[in-house]
Every structure is written in C-alpha cells, then in structure tokens.
Amino acid sequence: MLEHLKAGEKAIIKDISAVNKLVKRRLLDFGITEGTEICMKCKMPFGGPFMLECYGQCVGIRRSDASDIKVERI
Amino acid sequence: MEIALLGNPNTGKTSLFNNLTGSYEYVGNWSGVTVEKKVGILKNSGARLIDLPGVYSLNPLSRDEGVVTQFLLTNEFDKMVNIVDASQLERNLHLTLQLIELGKPLIIGLNMIDVAQKRGIRINLEKLSERLGVSVAPVIARSGKGCDYLARLVTAEEKIPASTIPVDYGPEIEKSIRELEQMLAGYGQHSVRWLTIQLFEGNPYVKEHLLDYISSDQLDRFIEKTRCAVSQAHPGIKSLEQFIFKKRQAAIARLLEEATEKSEETGPPLSERIDQIVTNKWMGIPIFLLFMYLLFMLTFDWLGFPLSDALDAFISGPFTSGLEKVLIFVGAGEFIQSLILDGIVAGVGGVLVFVPQIFILFFFISLLEDSGYMARVALVMDRLMEGVGLNGKAFIPMVIGFGCNVPGIMAARTIETPRERLLTVLLTPLMSCSARLPVYALFVGAFFLHHKALIVLSIYVLGIVVALILAKIFSKTILKGETSLFVIELPPYRVPQLKTLTKSTWEKGKGFIKKAGTFIFAGSVFIWLLSNAGPGGLNVAMNESYLAMIGGIFAPLLEPLGFGNWQAGAALLTGFLAKEAVISTMNIIYFVPDEASLQGLLSNAFTPLAAYSFMVFILLYIPCLATVATIKKETSSYKWTIFASVYALGIAYLLSFLIYQGGKLLGLG
C-alpha cells in the first residue's frame, strides 16, 4: 500500500481501482495510473496528506486515498 | 479572427495572453488562476484572443474546466493555440491530442523549454511538429521571448491545414465513430471523431450536446455496445475511458521516443530543497504563521502605519489648506466650500490615506501567488480543513479573500465537489478584505496604539476561526453528504520577478484607488448632503439631519454591542455598499478633515472594549454589495445569497454582544 512507503522511497503503482472515482480521474490527469513510478516525498503530520513525485511533478493526495492504492517498492 | 488559447493549468497561458495582447490579466503560480474566459485583442493584427481556464483534458471535473468544454461546443472560433509545458510533455500532450481530434487549425506554443533542459530533456521541435502535423513555436511566456514569432504564425493568412488523425483507437472504436457519423447524418458542427471519443470518455457536456440529435436510450445503447465490443477484444479493460487513455498514452510514448532525448538529471532541483523546509512535517504550519505575522507587522506597524500617517499629514495639512485658499480665491460659496472640504476631501481623503497599507498587503498576496507557495499552503492546511468538512484547496479562495472577497469567491470554482464549493463561497466573505483594513487601522490607531499589529491579527484570525467553526456546523447540518476530494498539483517554485510583482500589486490596488475616486466620491457627496439636510431644511445641525434620523433607527439595536449611537448606525449602513465607506461616513459625521483628529473624537464616543466590539462587527456583519452580487452569480440561487448575508449578520451580532457584555463583566469596559 502506498501509505506504508517511507519518505524518499520509490514504488510502482500496481492497482488503483479501489480509489474514489473522482480522485482516480484527477490522478489520471497527472498521468498517475497503473504502472506509474512514484516517489514518496513527504508525509504531513496528524494524518495529513502526502506529497508524491512522478515524472518530475509534485502532487498532493490524502492519506485515505493513498491507502487504497496498491504499490510495489523498488 | 477568433483565436482560443488552451492548455494545462499553470503552463503560462495568461502570461502569454498578457504578452500578446498588451493587456493585464491576473497571473500566478498555481493551478486555477484563470477561472473564466477572458478576451483580448492581439497587438499587431486586431484578432481576438480568448484566454480559457487551464484543463488537463476536455472531459471536465470542476466548474472552471467546464467553461472550456462549453466554449468549444458553443462558440465560433477560427484557430486554437495550445500552450504546452515542455517539462511535462507527456501529460500535456493528452490535451493536445484531444484538441487535434477537434479538427480545427492548431498551433502549439512550447513553453518552459529551459525548465525541461534543466531536467535533462531535449526536444526536437521539427520532429514533434512533423509527427503531430502541427506548427510548433518555442516561447518563454514569462519574459515574452518568442511571442512575436508565435503571433505571426497565428495570424498568418495562409490556412493552417487541419492536422491528420493522431491516434488509432483500434477497429472497435473506429467502427463506432463511423456509426455515430451515420446517426448524425446532416450534422455539420463538430468533428464526429472528437464527439465519439469524448462521449466514450464520459464527457457530460458532449453527451448533453448529442442529446439534441439522438435520444438518450439510443445513445446509452450505443455506448454499451462499444464497451462490450472493446472488452471482448481486450480482456482486462474495465472501461472505455481507461481504454482510450491507454491508447493515447501509447501514442504519446511512441511520439516522445522519436522527438525527445533524455540525459541524466543534475542533482535535486532547488524546488525540492525548498520543499524540504516549507512543507516540512513539523515546520509547515509554523512557517506559514510566521509569514502571516511578518505580513501584519509590515502592513500595520513597521512600514504601513508610518507611511499612512505621513500621507494623512499631507492631505489634512498642506493639501487641505491649499485647496481652501484656491476655493476662496475663485470665490466659491460657503456651501461649495463645505461640500468640498468637509464632504469630499474628508470622505475620499479619509480612505486614500490607507493606500500604502493596502498596497503592502497586496504585495504580499502577490508574492504568495507568484512564488508557488500557495499550493503548498493548501497542502499544509488540508488536514485542518478536512476536519471541518472542507479540503485544503478551499484555503486558496480564503487567502485571496484577504485582498478582496470577489476574486476569492470566484477562485472557489476550482473546487471539484459542489458541496465544498458552495461552502467555500458562503464562508469566504468572513475573510477580512482590504476594504475593511482602513476601519481597523483607524480604530487601533485610536485605542490600541501599543499593540496595533497584534489586535488586527486577532481580528483576521477571528475571521478564519469563525469560518472554520461554521464550516463544521454547516457540513453537519444543512450541507451534509458527498465525499470530499483533494488532489492538488504542486508547481515548482519560481523566483518572483519584480516586474510581475509590482504589476500584479498595482492591478489589485488600482481597484481600491478607482473605487475611492468614483463610488466613495459619490457616496461622500451623498452622505454630506444627508448630514446637512433635515426636516428643518438645509444647513441644519448634524443631530437634526436625515442621516441622524436614519442612523438613529439602528442605534437602540446596537446599544447592547457597545456602540448605540446614530453615527455608528449610519456608518454601518453605508458600509454595506463598500466597507471603506464606513471611514468616509465617520470622517464626515465627526466633521474632521483628517485621521488624527477623528481618532481623538472617537475616543470620546467609544470605549476600547466597544471599539473592539465594533471592529468584530465590521469584520463579520454583511458581505459588501459587490460580494453579494458575486455570490448570487456563483451560486445562481437567491436562497443561498440571502442565507450568506443573513447568517453573517446573526453571527456578527452574537459575537459582538458576547465580546462587549462579556468584557464588561470582566471589568474591561
């Protein structure tokens, strides 16, 4: 799961189908879908959002959405 | 000739628009600065250029994105300019391919090549242009480099060939495109290829458009049939939307392989190193608060206050006495003299002295917008906002609302879910806008000389706290349901350019000066007349005037709040038209030409506690006329517009009451 990545770790997205439909669409707009390589940049405290990097762009998503994304560490 | 300007969010469309048309529209470094279409005239040719909000795809999720699809479907235009961010080519080309499918002449303006180079990406422009079948012009939108060439390309008389078919979606979809062509026999408006693909992607605007020609049942059957055919031929494909995306992605990957070269990156970019600090786990919120604290100290204490004082001294001193001499010299009557000196100079001048403070505030807001920090603030604040049923993006309209509530409310368009958007629209007026700033500046100068910035900061914070509490209450009661959504793009930092900053500060502040010269000017004349005329005729004592009568109606109601005099009542009434009018009205009523003597008089009419209660009331009591009109426009509902005004009045009364009565009990009165 994406939420278990530590800051600085990289992973490839394996399954994104469990994510909320609107969030999925928006992630797709950024090019984030199955097979995308992402890097966990930062986790905000108190259950706050995550900052991810992919293709050289930074994207913020919520922890609850991240917990629906299956990834594989590389 | 009509030219539409399209592209991903935050790729520099508006910067380019400003460069090409010589006009000035609002620019910033976050996604969603432009939420409406803007029209400008090209400098060299007179063609009309239409700036549209940024979109990632033509299938919209939020209201500002809908503006684009709606435009493409319903407006006539001749050419399109697609601004593409060279450092994010892959993502940007998804939109480009959709635009090519639309079948209208297209020109690509390739922006941020320098950023791409830093990231180790080299782009072969000829190859890109050849493979897409579209002219590509390199530009640097921020500095304007390459804009002339682009403008020449765009306005060139020769017809730009509508390009070839960029993506082959496979036999099933291609067959469906031909089928829809048959269903739409005789229809000549848009490219059927484009309509079919958008329909399959679930674009609601395109579906709505097609319903004029094809029945809803038939359309649904058509979509379902294609979906079955596609999923039979390609096991593992769950939806048409996903299939189309993959096809497009594959086409882009092939294209990029030919047209770009990638070399090794050179260390982590500066942007990431800054991010390690400002979006740091623990330091994020404290850094934001520190930024706000500096803003307030500079605006109200260190820099703004002495400047305003100096301006006040000038207007009330040399300027007024000079004007008086001129009036006597030209032989103006006593009535005219009084109207000009006690009415106009007092009313308009009283507002203008706060120009330095307002410009400092706007400068900081521009800095926040231009640097790329804005989106980070949204990220840092999301956890807090989630707790009250909003998301971090709602914080952006609120920060903009500190400048003026009207663009703040417009900025709420980028929020995807209707519930959160409405909530943000309703709560943004609680953000203390720059027009309320003069009222605070006047009162803290009179009552809280040693804690000026702190007292004003407390008012601003109160606005935010009340907004958050109400967000929680509203989302638990009248605006329940719907999951909240938060995905945000964090743009790379850019060193703000002084030119852009000054321009953007001036454009925001200009409105304030203009309002002083028009609205406040006319208002001052009107108020002066009301304060001089009464049932007893002209030139009556102020307490016998119409103004005193009108203000007096409200006085008993305001008594429990600590300012039960007709002067406060009258000032609050005019404050609905524009918040600065409160100051003009008081200047005229108390019959003083300048800020310093008004502060002296105020300390007789108000106690410090009553003054604080008055400031809180001004903060919350009602959105100004322009804001109410904007709420009506954005919600298209009288119910919510009335609600936004009424709840604010209720909260203001309640809080001022608690502060004044509570303070008295504590012995502060």
Boltz contact constraints between the chains, C-beta under 6 A:
constraints:
  - contact:
      token1: [A, 22]
      token2: [B, 485]
      max_distance: 6.0
  - contact:
      token1: [A, 23]
      token2: [B, 485]
      max_distance: 6.0
  - contact:
      token1: [A, 23]
      token2: [B, 487]
      max_distance: 6.0
  - contact:
      token1: [A, 26]
      token2: [B, 487]
      max_distance: 6.0
  - contact:
      token1: [A, 29]
      token2: [B, 56]
      max_distance: 6.0
  - contact:
      token1: [A, 31]
      token2: [B, 90]
      max_distance: 6.0
  - contact:
      token1: [A, 31]
      token2: [B, 91]
      max_distance: 6.0
  - contact:
      token1: [A, 42]
      token2: [B, 279]
      max_distance: 6.0
  - contact:
      token1: [A, 45]
      token2: [B, 281]
      max_distance: 6.0
  - contact:
      token1: [A, 46]
      token2: [B, 383]
      max_distance: 6.0
  - contact:
      token1: [A, 48]
      token2: [B, 383]
      max_distance: 6.0
  - contact:
      token1: [A, 49]
      token2: [B, 379]
      max_distance: 6.0
  - contact:
      token1: [A, 49]
      token2: [B, 382]
      max_distance: 6.0
  - contact:
      token1: [A, 56]
      token2: [B, 119]
      max_distance: 6.0
  - contact:
      token1: [A, 57]
      token2: [B, 88]
      max_distance: 6.0
  - contact:
      token1: [A, 58]
      token2: [B, 490]
      max_distance: 6.0
  - contact:
      token1: [A, 59]
      token2: [B, 489]
      max_distance: 6.0
  - contact:
      token1: [A, 60]
      token2: [B, 379]
      max_distance: 6.0
  - contact:
      token1: [A, 60]
      token2: [B, 488]
      max_distance: 6.0
  - contact:
      token1: [A, 60]
      token2: [B, 490]
      max_distance: 6.0
  - contact:
      token1: [A, 61]
      token2: [B, 487]
      max_distance: 6.0
  - contact:
      token1: [A, 62]
      token2: [B, 486]
      max_distance: 6.0
